[in-house]
Amino acid sequence: MATVNVLTNLSLTTVGAAVIALGTAATAQAATYTEVGDAGKTLKTAQNLPGGINVIKGTISSKKDADVFSFFWDSGRFKATTVGGASFDTLLELFDSSGTVIALKDDSKGTAQSTLNEFLDTGEYFLGISSFPNFDLFGINYGTIPGLSSGDYSITLNKKTASVPKRISVPEPASVIGILGLGAFGITSVRKRKQQVAVKA
């Protein structure tokens, strides 16, 4: 009996440790970005999301407020939702790198929250959140029509944002001319040496 009890206790301990480990792993998978101050509502004032983010938290502080975030995405499905993450009537908009509207979603799953579900190519995008009906179909131009509510929000993404790609530095024109000049000088020097060798021979 003592042996059975010891084995039972060990099994329960193992199961408990496994459950805790799974819970910890699930928690570790959520990487949250919290709005710094008040995110802007234009392309130029958008807050940049680093790579590895799948939860965005912030506040729509007034009926005219909107928060815009720029991010990079690897190709594939893009899903963003405020269902279960806000108590006010949210509106989500997705824009391409030039600010053109790709998708706009209001109510989702019988709630006043929103869900975007799109297939995207690899690249840079902008995600905007506001309260209905504060939106613009012709680009990022929030505030023309004030929303009807405000509050805190949490946007959950289906996968993590991509890392910002490294910029490829392009040489200045003067540098290119200099490189070409050095190349031409080298070729001329080689020719002169060959000619001198030929004369001596």
Residue frames as a rotation matrix with the C-alpha (Angstrom) as fourth column:
MET 1
0.564 0.825 0.000 0.00
0.825 -0.564 0.000 0.00
0.000 0.000 -1.000 0.00
ALA 2
0.408 -0.492 -0.769 2.79
0.181 -0.782 0.596 2.39
-0.895 -0.382 -0.230 0.88
THR 3
-0.647 -0.694 0.317 4.39
0.402 0.043 0.915 1.71
-0.648 0.719 0.251 -2.49
VAL 4
-0.157 0.703 0.694 1.09
0.973 -0.011 0.231 2.36
0.170 0.711 -0.682 -4.30
ASN 5
0.742 0.456 -0.490 0.58
0.582 -0.802 0.135 5.64
-0.332 -0.385 -0.861 -2.42
VAL 6
-0.048 -0.855 -0.516 4.09
0.130 -0.518 0.846 6.79
-0.990 -0.027 0.136 -3.24
LEU 7
-0.738 -0.210 0.641 3.59
0.619 0.167 0.767 5.99
-0.268 0.963 0.007 -6.93
THR 8
0.251 0.921 0.299 0.19
0.959 -0.280 0.055 7.76
0.134 0.273 -0.953 -6.91
ASN 9
0.639 -0.067 -0.766 1.69
0.334 -0.873 0.355 10.84
-0.693 -0.482 -0.536 -5.30
LEU 10
-0.469 -0.879 -0.087 4.53
0.205 -0.204 0.957 10.84
-0.859 0.431 0.276 -7.81
SER 11
-0.475 0.368 0.799 2.04
0.880 0.175 0.442 10.55
0.023 0.913 -0.406 -10.70
LEU 12
0.629 0.768 -0.120 -0.05
0.776 -0.630 0.031 13.44
-0.052 -0.113 -0.992 -9.39
THR 13
0.312 -0.611 -0.728 3.07
0.162 -0.721 0.674 15.52
-0.936 -0.328 -0.126 -8.88
THR 14
-0.685 -0.596 0.419 4.21
0.456 0.098 0.885 14.77
-0.568 0.797 0.204 -12.43
VAL 15
-0.072 0.766 0.639 0.81
0.973 -0.087 0.214 15.66
0.219 0.637 -0.739 -13.89
GLY 16
0.737 0.357 -0.574 0.70
0.547 -0.813 0.197 18.88
-0.396 -0.459 -0.795 -11.86
ALA 17
-0.129 -0.883 -0.452 4.17
0.130 -0.467 0.875 19.85
-0.983 0.054 0.175 -13.03
ALA 18
-0.671 -0.087 0.737 3.17
0.712 0.202 0.672 19.14
-0.207 0.976 -0.073 -16.62
VAL 19
0.383 0.897 0.223 0.06
0.915 -0.401 0.042 21.31
0.127 0.188 -0.974 -16.32
ILE 20
0.608 -0.231 -0.760 2.07
0.255 -0.849 0.462 24.15
-0.752 -0.475 -0.457 -14.81
ALA 21
-0.497 -0.864 0.076 4.68
0.288 -0.082 0.954 23.81
-0.818 0.496 0.290 -17.56
LEU 22
-0.376 0.441 0.815 1.99
0.921 0.083 0.380 23.94
0.100 0.894 -0.438 -20.25
GLY 23
0.701 0.672 -0.239 0.42
0.705 -0.704 0.087 26.99
-0.110 -0.229 -0.967 -18.64
THR 24
0.246 -0.714 -0.655 3.79
0.135 -0.644 0.753 28.71
-0.960 -0.274 -0.062 -18.44
ALA 25
-0.676 -0.508 0.534 4.52
0.547 0.138 0.825 27.90
-0.493 0.850 0.184 -22.09
ALA 26
0.084 0.800 0.594 1.14
0.975 -0.188 0.115 29.30
0.204 0.569 -0.796 -23.19
THR 27
0.789 0.179 -0.588 1.76
0.405 -0.871 0.278 32.47
-0.462 -0.458 -0.759 -21.22
ALA 28
-0.140 -0.952 -0.272 5.25
0.200 -0.296 0.934 32.79
-0.970 0.077 0.232 -22.67
GLN 29
-0.401 0.021 0.916 3.81
0.896 0.216 0.387 32.61
-0.190 0.976 -0.106 -26.19
ALA 30
0.683 0.690 0.242 1.96
0.717 -0.697 -0.037 35.92
0.143 0.198 -0.970 -25.70
ALA 31
-0.515 -0.842 -0.159 4.24
0.846 -0.530 0.061 38.88
-0.136 -0.103 0.985 -26.45
THR 32
0.493 0.859 -0.140 2.49
0.855 -0.508 -0.108 42.15
-0.164 -0.067 -0.984 -25.62
TYR 33
-0.699 -0.551 0.456 3.12
0.602 -0.797 -0.041 45.66
0.386 0.246 0.889 -26.90
THR 34
0.154 0.733 -0.662 1.53
0.916 -0.357 -0.183 48.40
-0.371 -0.579 -0.726 -24.80
GLU 35
0.543 0.166 0.823 0.75
0.606 -0.756 -0.247 51.77
0.582 0.633 -0.511 -26.35
VAL 36
-0.408 -0.745 -0.528 3.33
0.910 -0.379 -0.168 54.37
-0.075 -0.549 0.832 -25.35
GLY 37
-0.851 0.200 -0.486 1.58
-0.105 -0.971 -0.215 57.60
-0.515 -0.132 0.847 -24.40
ASP 38
0.317 0.948 -0.037 -1.03
-0.152 0.012 -0.988 58.15
-0.936 0.319 0.148 -27.10
ALA 39
-0.429 -0.458 0.778 -0.39
0.643 0.450 0.620 56.44
-0.635 0.766 0.101 -30.43
GLY 40
-0.705 0.113 -0.700 -0.85
-0.420 -0.862 0.284 58.73
-0.571 0.495 0.656 -33.41
LYS 41
0.177 0.850 0.496 -3.60
0.204 0.461 -0.864 58.40
-0.963 0.253 -0.092 -35.97
THR 42
0.769 -0.030 -0.638 -1.65
-0.607 -0.348 -0.715 59.03
-0.201 0.937 -0.286 -39.20
LEU 43
0.828 -0.526 -0.193 1.08
0.301 0.708 -0.639 57.25
0.473 0.471 0.744 -41.17
LYS 44
0.052 -0.895 0.443 3.75
-0.077 -0.446 -0.892 59.56
0.996 0.012 -0.093 -39.82
THR 45
-0.223 -0.099 0.970 2.69
-0.901 -0.359 -0.244 59.37
0.372 -0.928 -0.009 -36.16
ALA 46
0.745 0.501 -0.441 1.91
-0.353 0.856 0.377 55.64
0.566 -0.125 0.815 -36.01
GLN 47
0.281 -0.649 0.707 3.74
-0.853 0.169 0.494 53.65
-0.440 -0.742 -0.506 -33.34
ASN 48
0.031 -0.398 -0.917 6.05
-0.804 0.535 -0.260 50.96
0.594 0.745 -0.304 -34.72
LEU 49
0.836 0.256 0.486 5.56
-0.496 0.731 0.469 47.39
-0.235 -0.633 0.738 -33.51
PRO 50
-0.282 -0.959 -0.039 8.78
-0.920 0.258 0.296 45.39
-0.274 0.119 -0.954 -33.17
GLY 51
-0.203 0.152 -0.967 8.98
-0.538 0.808 0.240 41.81
0.818 0.569 -0.083 -34.40
GLY 52
-0.775 -0.148 -0.614 7.56
0.265 0.806 -0.529 39.06
0.574 -0.572 -0.586 -32.21
ILE 53
-0.840 0.526 0.133 4.39
-0.433 -0.502 -0.748 40.86
-0.327 -0.686 0.650 -31.03
ASN 54
-0.757 0.643 -0.117 0.97
0.331 0.531 0.780 39.18
0.564 0.552 -0.615 -31.02
VAL 55
0.215 0.828 -0.519 -0.97
0.975 -0.151 0.163 41.28
0.057 -0.541 -0.839 -28.47
ILE 56
-0.670 -0.345 0.657 -1.44
0.366 -0.924 -0.112 45.06
0.646 0.165 0.745 -28.62
LYS 57
0.073 0.679 -0.731 -2.87
0.997 -0.052 0.051 46.97
-0.003 -0.732 -0.681 -25.65
GLY 58
-0.888 -0.343 0.305 -3.89
0.353 -0.935 -0.022 50.60
0.293 0.088 0.952 -25.41
THR 59
-0.317 0.779 -0.541 -6.68
0.643 -0.243 -0.726 53.09
-0.697 -0.578 -0.424 -24.79
ILE 60
-0.360 0.367 0.858 -9.09
0.645 -0.567 0.513 55.02
0.674 0.738 -0.032 -26.98
SER 61
-0.765 -0.152 -0.626 -9.20
0.628 -0.396 -0.670 58.04
-0.146 -0.905 0.398 -24.72
SER 62
-0.479 0.648 -0.592 -11.88
-0.330 -0.758 -0.563 60.09
-0.814 -0.074 0.576 -26.48
LYS 63
0.423 0.775 0.469 -14.57
0.205 0.423 -0.883 59.69
-0.883 0.469 0.020 -29.12
LYS 64
0.892 -0.152 -0.426 -12.30
-0.448 -0.424 -0.787 61.30
-0.061 0.893 -0.447 -31.74
ASP 65
0.029 -0.955 0.296 -9.25
-0.812 0.150 0.563 59.27
-0.583 -0.257 -0.771 -30.74
ALA 66
0.969 0.103 -0.226 -7.73
-0.213 0.810 -0.547 56.52
0.126 0.578 0.806 -32.89
ASP 67
0.275 -0.914 0.299 -4.53
-0.517 0.122 0.847 54.52
-0.811 -0.388 -0.439 -32.53
VAL 68
0.901 -0.061 -0.429 -2.46
-0.382 0.356 -0.853 53.43
0.205 0.932 0.298 -35.52
PHE 69
0.346 -0.797 0.496 0.38
-0.349 0.381 0.856 50.90
-0.871 -0.469 -0.146 -35.41
SER 70
0.459 -0.298 -0.837 2.82
-0.851 0.121 -0.510 50.02
0.253 0.947 -0.198 -38.17
PHE 71
0.249 -0.364 0.897 4.18
-0.458 0.772 0.441 46.48
-0.853 -0.521 0.025 -38.42
PHE 72
-0.401 -0.400 -0.824 5.83
-0.907 0.301 0.296 43.99
0.129 0.866 -0.483 -40.75
TRP 73
0.373 0.643 0.669 4.11
-0.627 0.706 -0.329 40.73
-0.684 -0.296 0.667 -41.62
ASP 74
-0.827 -0.541 0.153 5.30
-0.297 0.650 0.699 37.49
-0.478 0.533 -0.698 -43.19
SER 75
-0.570 0.632 -0.525 3.01
-0.693 -0.026 0.721 36.28
0.441 0.775 0.453 -45.97
GLY 76
-0.784 0.378 -0.493 -0.10
0.452 0.891 -0.036 34.36
0.425 -0.251 -0.869 -44.97
ARG 77
0.227 0.973 -0.036 -3.25
0.668 -0.129 0.733 34.80
0.708 -0.191 -0.680 -42.94
PHE 78
-0.894 -0.356 0.273 -3.54
0.064 -0.704 -0.708 37.94
0.444 -0.615 0.651 -40.83
LYS 79
0.160 0.955 -0.250 -6.16
0.565 0.119 0.817 37.87
0.810 -0.272 -0.520 -38.10
ALA 80
-0.922 -0.354 0.157 -6.66
0.097 -0.604 -0.791 40.61
0.375 -0.714 0.591 -35.51
THR 81
0.028 0.988 -0.149 -9.53
0.469 0.119 0.875 40.72
0.883 -0.094 -0.460 -33.02
THR 82
-0.715 -0.136 0.685 -10.76
-0.476 -0.623 -0.620 42.74
0.511 -0.770 0.381 -30.06
VAL 83
0.389 0.869 -0.304 -13.40
-0.352 0.446 0.823 40.12
0.851 -0.213 0.480 -29.16
GLY 84
0.720 -0.070 -0.691 -12.94
0.603 0.556 0.572 39.51
0.344 -0.828 0.442 -25.45
GLY 85
-0.274 -0.931 -0.239 -10.43
0.959 -0.245 -0.144 42.37
0.076 -0.269 0.960 -25.31
ALA 86
-0.960 0.016 0.281 -12.63
-0.013 -1.000 0.013 45.50
0.281 0.009 0.960 -25.14
SER 87
-0.496 0.826 -0.270 -15.90
0.721 0.218 -0.658 46.66
-0.484 -0.521 -0.703 -23.64
PHE 88
-0.075 0.470 -0.879 -16.69
-0.299 -0.852 -0.430 49.42
-0.951 0.231 0.204 -26.14
ASP 89
0.803 0.481 0.351 -17.79
0.206 0.329 -0.922 49.39
-0.559 0.813 0.165 -29.80
THR 90
-0.125 -0.974 -0.191 -14.45
-0.052 -0.186 0.981 48.92
-0.991 0.132 -0.027 -31.57
LEU 91
0.961 0.253 -0.107 -13.61
-0.116 0.022 -0.993 49.32
-0.249 0.967 0.051 -35.23
LEU 92
0.092 -0.964 0.249 -10.47
0.165 0.261 0.951 47.82
-0.982 -0.046 0.183 -36.80
GLU 93
0.936 0.121 -0.330 -8.93
-0.289 -0.268 -0.919 48.94
-0.199 0.956 -0.216 -40.09
LEU 94
0.234 -0.873 0.427 -6.00
0.520 0.484 0.704 47.49
-0.821 0.058 0.568 -42.03
PHE 95
0.855 -0.028 -0.518 -3.97
-0.371 -0.730 -0.574 49.66
-0.362 0.683 -0.634 -44.41
ASP 96
0.680 -0.699 0.223 -1.13
0.702 0.532 -0.473 48.94
0.212 0.478 0.853 -46.82
SER 97
-0.134 -0.873 -0.468 2.22
0.942 -0.259 0.214 50.76
-0.308 -0.412 0.857 -46.64
SER 98
-0.793 -0.128 0.595 0.85
0.412 -0.833 0.369 53.76
0.449 0.538 0.714 -48.56
GLY 99
-0.877 0.477 -0.052 -2.21
-0.220 -0.497 -0.840 54.15
-0.426 -0.725 0.541 -46.32
THR 100
-0.466 0.735 -0.492 -4.77
-0.701 0.033 0.713 52.61
0.540 0.677 0.500 -48.68
VAL 101
-0.035 0.555 0.831 -7.57
-0.900 0.344 -0.268 50.74
-0.434 -0.758 0.487 -46.90
ILE 102
-0.843 -0.233 -0.484 -7.34
-0.416 0.853 0.315 46.95
0.340 0.467 -0.816 -47.27
ALA 103
-0.293 0.765 -0.574 -10.12
0.552 0.625 0.552 45.97
0.781 -0.156 -0.605 -44.87
LEU 104
-0.700 0.206 0.684 -12.47
-0.588 -0.709 -0.389 47.50
0.405 -0.674 0.618 -42.31
LYS 105
-0.367 0.574 -0.732 -14.45
0.436 0.801 0.410 45.53
0.822 -0.169 -0.544 -39.73
ASP 106
-0.243 0.402 0.883 -16.99
-0.749 -0.656 0.093 46.58
0.617 -0.638 0.461 -37.13
ASP 107
0.258 0.435 0.862 -19.08
-0.920 0.382 0.083 44.05
-0.294 -0.815 0.499 -35.19
SER 108
-0.370 -0.452 -0.812 -17.97
-0.642 0.756 -0.129 40.41
0.672 0.473 -0.570 -34.95
LYS 109
-0.712 0.066 -0.700 -19.49
0.302 0.928 -0.219 37.20
0.635 -0.367 -0.680 -33.57
GLY 110
0.257 0.957 -0.135 -22.58
0.624 -0.058 0.779 38.98
0.738 -0.285 -0.612 -32.25
THR 111
0.148 -0.279 -0.949 -20.53
0.893 -0.374 0.249 41.45
-0.424 -0.884 0.194 -30.22
ALA 112
0.979 0.138 -0.153 -19.64
0.082 -0.942 -0.326 45.13
-0.189 0.307 -0.933 -30.56
GLN 113
0.166 -0.984 -0.068 -15.99
-0.285 -0.113 0.952 44.14
-0.944 -0.138 -0.299 -31.04
SER 114
0.674 0.037 -0.738 -14.15
-0.722 -0.181 -0.668 43.61
-0.158 0.983 -0.096 -34.32
THR 115
0.240 -0.623 0.745 -12.21
0.126 0.780 0.612 40.92
-0.963 -0.053 0.266 -36.19
LEU 116
0.346 -0.263 -0.900 -10.02
-0.909 -0.330 -0.253 41.31
-0.230 0.907 -0.354 -39.29
ASN 117
0.233 -0.256 0.938 -9.27
0.057 0.967 0.249 38.17
-0.971 -0.005 0.240 -41.30
GLU 118
0.810 -0.025 -0.586 -7.17
-0.550 -0.379 -0.744 38.66
-0.204 0.925 -0.321 -44.44
PHE 119
0.590 -0.710 0.384 -4.42
0.727 0.674 0.130 37.00
-0.351 0.203 0.914 -46.49
LEU 120
0.850 -0.327 -0.413 -1.40
-0.337 -0.940 0.051 39.28
-0.405 0.095 -0.909 -46.84
ASP 121
0.651 -0.759 -0.013 1.82
0.328 0.297 -0.897 39.33
0.684 0.580 0.442 -48.81
THR 122
0.123 -0.706 -0.698 5.08
0.982 -0.013 0.186 39.92
-0.140 -0.708 0.692 -46.98
GLY 123
-0.257 -0.253 0.933 5.52
0.517 -0.852 -0.088 43.61
0.817 0.459 0.350 -46.27
GLU 124
-0.967 -0.092 -0.236 4.71
0.246 -0.565 -0.787 46.61
-0.061 -0.820 0.569 -44.10
TYR 125
-0.173 0.971 0.163 1.17
0.592 -0.029 0.805 47.37
0.787 0.236 -0.570 -42.97
PHE 126
-0.869 0.023 0.494 -0.76
-0.355 -0.724 -0.591 49.67
0.345 -0.689 0.637 -40.63
LEU 127
-0.363 0.763 -0.535 -3.41
0.752 0.579 0.316 48.60
0.551 -0.287 -0.784 -38.13
GLY 128
-0.771 0.161 0.616 -5.85
-0.324 -0.932 -0.162 51.18
0.548 -0.324 0.771 -36.81
ILE 129
-0.426 0.690 -0.585 -8.34
0.856 0.518 -0.012 50.96
0.294 -0.506 -0.811 -33.96
SER 130
-0.890 0.273 0.366 -11.07
-0.328 -0.940 -0.097 53.44
0.318 -0.207 0.925 -33.10
SER 131
-0.614 0.774 0.152 -14.67
0.243 0.369 -0.897 53.47
-0.751 -0.514 -0.415 -31.89
PHE 132
-0.524 0.510 0.682 -17.51
0.832 0.136 0.538 53.21
0.182 0.850 -0.495 -34.39
PRO 133
0.778 0.088 0.622 -18.22
0.566 0.333 -0.754 55.23
-0.274 0.939 0.209 -36.53
ASN 134
0.601 -0.636 -0.484 -14.83
-0.494 -0.772 0.401 56.97
-0.628 -0.002 -0.778 -36.46
PHE 135
-0.037 -0.622 0.782 -13.27
0.518 0.657 0.547 55.74
-0.855 0.425 0.298 -39.73
ASP 136
0.246 0.074 -0.967 -12.43
-0.684 -0.693 -0.227 56.81
-0.686 0.717 -0.119 -43.28
LEU 137
0.696 0.119 0.708 -12.65
0.282 0.862 -0.422 54.62
-0.660 0.494 0.567 -46.38
PHE 138
0.923 -0.301 0.241 -10.21
0.140 -0.322 -0.936 56.81
0.360 0.898 -0.255 -48.30
GLY 139
-0.032 -0.999 0.015 -7.11
0.154 -0.020 -0.988 56.43
0.988 -0.029 0.154 -46.14
ILE 140
-0.222 -0.133 -0.966 -5.90
0.954 0.175 -0.244 57.08
0.202 -0.975 0.088 -42.62
ASN 141
-0.702 0.101 0.705 -7.97
-0.032 -0.993 0.111 60.13
0.711 0.055 0.701 -41.75
TYR 142
-0.284 0.582 -0.762 -9.57
0.884 0.467 0.028 59.57
0.372 -0.665 -0.647 -38.37
GLY 143
-0.671 0.042 -0.740 -11.63
0.555 -0.634 -0.539 62.11
-0.491 -0.772 0.402 -36.46
THR 144
-0.914 0.383 0.130 -13.83
-0.143 -0.606 0.782 63.43
0.379 0.697 0.609 -39.26
ILE 145
0.241 0.970 -0.037 -16.77
-0.393 0.133 0.910 61.60
0.887 -0.205 0.413 -37.73
PRO 146
-0.452 -0.461 0.763 -16.36
-0.871 0.045 -0.489 61.09
0.191 -0.886 -0.422 -33.96
GLY 147
-0.695 0.168 -0.699 -16.98
0.144 0.985 0.093 57.69
0.704 -0.036 -0.709 -32.44
LEU 148
0.280 0.914 0.294 -19.68
-0.321 -0.199 0.926 56.90
0.905 -0.354 0.237 -29.93
SER 149
0.998 0.044 -0.042 -17.58
0.020 0.412 0.911 55.34
0.057 -0.910 0.410 -27.17
SER 150
0.201 -0.976 0.085 -14.09
-0.663 -0.200 -0.722 54.92
0.721 0.089 -0.687 -25.75
GLY 151
0.859 0.075 0.506 -12.11
-0.470 0.505 0.723 52.66
-0.201 -0.860 0.470 -23.41
ASP 152
-0.174 -0.944 0.279 -9.22
-0.740 0.313 0.596 50.23
-0.650 -0.103 -0.753 -23.01
TYR 153
0.800 0.412 -0.436 -8.56
-0.600 0.572 -0.559 47.55
0.019 0.709 0.705 -25.62
SER 154
-0.178 -0.816 0.550 -6.49
-0.433 0.567 0.701 44.46
-0.883 -0.113 -0.455 -26.28
ILE 155
0.578 0.277 -0.767 -5.95
-0.815 0.166 -0.555 43.35
-0.026 0.946 0.322 -29.89
THR 156
0.139 -0.501 0.854 -4.90
-0.250 0.817 0.519 39.72
-0.958 -0.286 -0.012 -30.36
LEU 157
0.092 -0.222 -0.971 -3.09
-0.995 -0.052 -0.083 38.62
-0.032 0.974 -0.225 -33.53
ASN 158
0.942 0.333 -0.028 -3.09
-0.334 0.938 -0.087 35.07
-0.002 0.091 0.996 -34.89
LYS 159
0.532 -0.839 -0.111 0.72
0.831 0.543 -0.122 35.05
0.163 -0.027 0.986 -35.08
LYS 160
0.293 -0.491 -0.820 3.63
0.538 -0.624 0.566 37.28
-0.790 -0.607 0.082 -34.17
THR 161
0.928 -0.008 -0.373 4.70
-0.256 -0.741 -0.620 40.28
-0.272 0.671 -0.690 -36.20
ALA 162
0.658 -0.727 0.194 7.80
0.696 0.491 -0.524 39.90
0.286 0.480 0.829 -38.38
SER 163
0.099 -0.730 -0.677 11.10
0.663 -0.459 0.592 41.55
-0.742 -0.507 0.438 -37.61
VAL 164
0.769 0.106 -0.630 11.87
-0.270 -0.840 -0.471 44.80
-0.579 0.532 -0.617 -39.39
PRO 165
0.752 -0.506 0.423 13.93
0.659 0.574 -0.486 43.88
0.003 0.644 0.765 -42.48
LYS 166
0.018 -0.847 -0.532 17.45
0.506 -0.451 0.735 45.24
-0.862 -0.283 0.421 -42.65
ARG 167
0.855 0.274 -0.441 17.81
-0.158 -0.672 -0.723 48.13
-0.495 0.688 -0.531 -45.03
ILE 168
0.348 -0.746 0.568 20.22
0.908 0.418 -0.007 47.60
-0.232 0.519 0.823 -47.94
SER 169
0.289 -0.311 -0.906 22.54
0.069 -0.937 0.344 50.60
-0.955 -0.161 -0.249 -48.12
VAL 170
0.710 -0.021 0.704 22.93
0.704 0.055 -0.708 52.04
-0.024 0.998 0.054 -51.61
PRO 171
-0.292 -0.916 -0.274 26.23
0.861 -0.377 0.341 53.83
-0.416 -0.137 0.899 -52.37
GLU 172
0.384 0.341 -0.858 26.03
0.036 -0.934 -0.355 57.55
-0.922 0.105 -0.371 -53.09
PRO 173
0.979 0.033 0.203 26.55
0.203 0.000 -0.979 58.53
-0.032 0.999 -0.007 -56.76
ALA 174
0.565 -0.822 0.065 29.92
-0.796 -0.564 -0.219 60.10
0.217 0.071 -0.974 -55.90
SER 175
0.056 -0.522 0.851 31.02
-0.642 0.634 0.431 56.83
-0.765 -0.570 -0.299 -54.28
VAL 176
0.661 0.254 0.707 29.97
0.311 0.764 -0.566 54.84
-0.683 0.593 0.425 -57.34
ILE 177
0.941 -0.337 -0.001 31.95
-0.169 -0.468 -0.867 57.20
0.292 0.817 -0.498 -59.59
GLY 178
0.283 -0.873 0.398 34.96
-0.951 -0.200 0.237 56.84
-0.127 -0.446 -0.886 -57.30
ILE 179
0.204 -0.145 0.968 34.75
-0.208 0.960 0.187 53.03
-0.957 -0.240 0.166 -57.41
LEU 180
0.880 0.166 0.445 34.48
0.385 0.302 -0.872 53.07
-0.279 0.939 0.201 -61.20
GLY 181
0.778 -0.628 0.003 37.44
-0.559 -0.695 -0.452 55.46
0.285 0.350 -0.892 -61.36
LEU 182
0.100 -0.742 0.663 39.59
-0.805 0.332 0.492 53.15
-0.585 -0.583 -0.564 -59.25
GLY 183
0.450 0.143 0.882 38.63
0.216 0.940 -0.263 50.24
-0.867 0.309 0.392 -61.48
ALA 184
0.981 -0.067 0.181 39.56
0.160 -0.242 -0.957 52.14
0.108 0.968 -0.227 -64.62
PHE 185
0.514 -0.839 0.181 42.86
-0.857 -0.514 0.050 53.24
0.051 -0.180 -0.982 -63.04
GLY 186
0.139 -0.437 0.888 43.67
-0.441 0.776 0.451 49.63
-0.886 -0.455 -0.085 -62.19
ILE 187
0.718 0.186 0.671 42.97
0.453 0.608 -0.653 48.42
-0.529 0.772 0.352 -65.72
THR 188
0.922 -0.385 0.046 45.13
-0.235 -0.649 -0.723 51.22
0.308 0.656 -0.689 -67.19
SER 189
0.305 -0.839 0.450 48.02
-0.897 -0.095 0.431 50.36
-0.319 -0.536 -0.782 -64.85
VAL 190
0.281 -0.148 0.948 47.89
0.029 0.989 0.146 46.69
-0.959 -0.014 0.282 -65.84
ARG 191
0.911 0.108 0.399 47.95
0.391 0.082 -0.917 47.61
-0.131 0.991 0.033 -69.55
LYS 192
0.730 -0.682 0.056 50.96
-0.641 -0.710 -0.290 49.91
0.237 0.175 -0.955 -69.09
ARG 193
0.150 -0.684 0.714 52.86
-0.687 0.447 0.573 47.17
-0.711 -0.576 -0.403 -67.27
LYS 194
0.503 0.097 0.859 52.13
0.387 0.863 -0.324 44.70
-0.773 0.495 0.397 -70.04
GLN 195
0.978 -0.137 0.158 53.31
0.082 -0.440 -0.894 47.21
0.192 0.888 -0.419 -72.65
GLN 196
0.483 -0.842 0.240 56.55
-0.873 -0.444 0.201 47.84
-0.063 -0.306 -0.950 -70.71
VAL 197
0.149 -0.372 0.916 57.20
-0.246 0.883 0.399 44.08
-0.958 -0.285 0.040 -70.48
ALA 198
0.756 0.217 0.618 56.58
0.492 0.434 -0.754 43.75
-0.432 0.874 0.222 -74.22
VAL 199
0.888 -0.460 0.011 59.06
-0.371 -0.729 -0.575 46.57
0.272 0.506 -0.818 -75.06
LYS 200
0.215 -0.836 0.505 61.78
-0.865 0.077 0.496 45.07
-0.454 -0.543 -0.706 -72.85
ALA 201
0.314 -0.035 0.949 61.29
0.150 0.989 -0.013 41.70
-0.938 0.146 0.316 -74.49
